[in-house]
Amino acid sequence: RPLFMALDSSTIFEMASSVECLFKGKIILEDQTLISNGALARKVQTHDLRKLARIAKVPLSQNEDIYCDQVQRMMETEFRYPIPKSHDMRVEGIQLGGKWPDVFEGLYDRLHP
């Protein structure tokens, strides 16, 4: 179970990445043909957590859906691409709201065997 000691941007990024990996692991466990010659199928090559949840057939609660949307946008902008590739990728002031550590923990516990 994850420990919430320091919730800085690096920690948030690692938490979001772990959810992404768990979704992808669940998807591949269900359909191993999605890996061919060591390469991941195109439809799974995304950071869109809500899309990955749909592919993994994991229903998201309203709070989980909001969490996935927020951290996915943070992953693509503030964390991976602090200087946007294009103007339309620019997102200012994304903040995680509510009880997102609890939402993350619940989602993590559902995904992690």
C-alpha positions in Angstrom: 0.0 0.0 0.0 1.4 3.4 -1.0 2.6 5.8 1.7 1.8 9.5 1.4 4.8 11.2 2.9 5.7 14.0 0.5 3.1 14.9 -2.0 5.3 16.9 -4.4 5.0 16.9 -8.1 7.4 13.9 -8.4 5.3 11.8 -6.1 2.1 12.7 -8.0 3.8 11.8 -11.3 4.9 8.4 -9.9 1.4 7.7 -8.5 -0.2 8.5 -11.9 2.4 6.5 -13.7 1.7 3.5 -11.5 -2.0 3.7 -12.3 -1.1 3.8 -16.0 1.1 0.7 -15.7 -1.5 -1.2 -13.7 -4.2 -0.4 -16.4 -1.8 -1.5 -19.1 -0.8 -4.7 -17.2 -4.5 -5.6 -16.8 -5.1 -5.0 -20.5 -2.2 -7.2 -21.5 -3.0 -9.9 -19.0 -6.4 -10.1 -20.7 -5.1 -10.0 -24.3 -1.5 -11.0 -24.7 -1.7 -10.5 -28.5 -1.3 -6.7 -27.7 2.4 -7.4 -27.5 4.1 -8.5 -30.7 7.8 -8.7 -31.2 8.3 -6.9 -27.9 6.3 -3.9 -29.0 3.0 -2.7 -27.4 0.0 -2.4 -29.7 -0.8 1.2 -30.8 -4.2 1.3 -29.0 -2.5 0.8 -25.7 0.3 3.4 -26.3 -1.5 6.2 -24.6 -1.3 8.1 -21.4 -5.0 8.7 -21.4 -6.0 7.0 -18.1 -9.7 7.1 -18.8 -9.2 5.4 -22.2 -7.0 2.8 -20.6 -9.6 2.2 -18.0 -12.2 1.6 -20.7 -9.9 -0.8 -22.6 -9.2 -2.6 -19.3 -12.9 -2.8 -18.6 -12.4 -1.1 -15.3 -15.5 1.1 -14.4 -14.4 4.3 -12.8 -16.3 6.1 -10.1 -17.0 9.8 -10.7 -14.1 10.7 -8.4 -11.8 8.3 -10.1 -12.8 9.6 -13.5 -12.0 13.2 -12.3 -8.7 12.0 -10.8 -7.7 10.2 -14.0 -8.5 13.3 -16.1 -6.6 15.6 -13.8 -3.4 13.6 -13.4 -3.4 12.5 -17.1 -3.4 16.2 -18.1 -0.7 16.9 -15.6 1.4 14.0 -16.9 1.2 15.3 -20.4 1.8 18.9 -19.6 3.5 19.8 -16.4 5.4 16.5 -15.9 6.4 15.2 -19.3 6.3 18.3 -21.4 6.8 21.4 -19.3 7.3 23.3 -22.5 4.3 22.3 -24.7 4.8 20.9 -28.1 2.0 23.1 -29.4 -0.2 25.9 -28.1 -3.3 23.7 -27.7 -1.4 21.5 -25.2 -0.8 24.4 -22.9 -2.7 24.0 -19.6 -2.4 26.4 -16.8 -3.1 25.9 -13.2 -4.1 22.3 -13.0 -4.5 21.3 -9.4 -5.7 18.1 -7.9 -8.7 18.8 -5.8 -10.7 17.0 -3.2 -9.5 13.8 -1.5 -7.4 12.6 -4.4 -5.0 10.6 -2.3 -8.0 8.5 -1.1 -9.2 8.2 -4.7 -5.8 7.1 -5.8 -5.5 4.6 -3.0 -8.9 3.1 -3.8 -8.2 2.8 -7.5 -4.7 1.3 -6.8 -6.2 -1.2 -4.4 -8.8 -2.3 -7.1 -6.1 -2.7 -9.8 -3.2 -4.2 -7.8 -3.7 -7.9 -7.1 
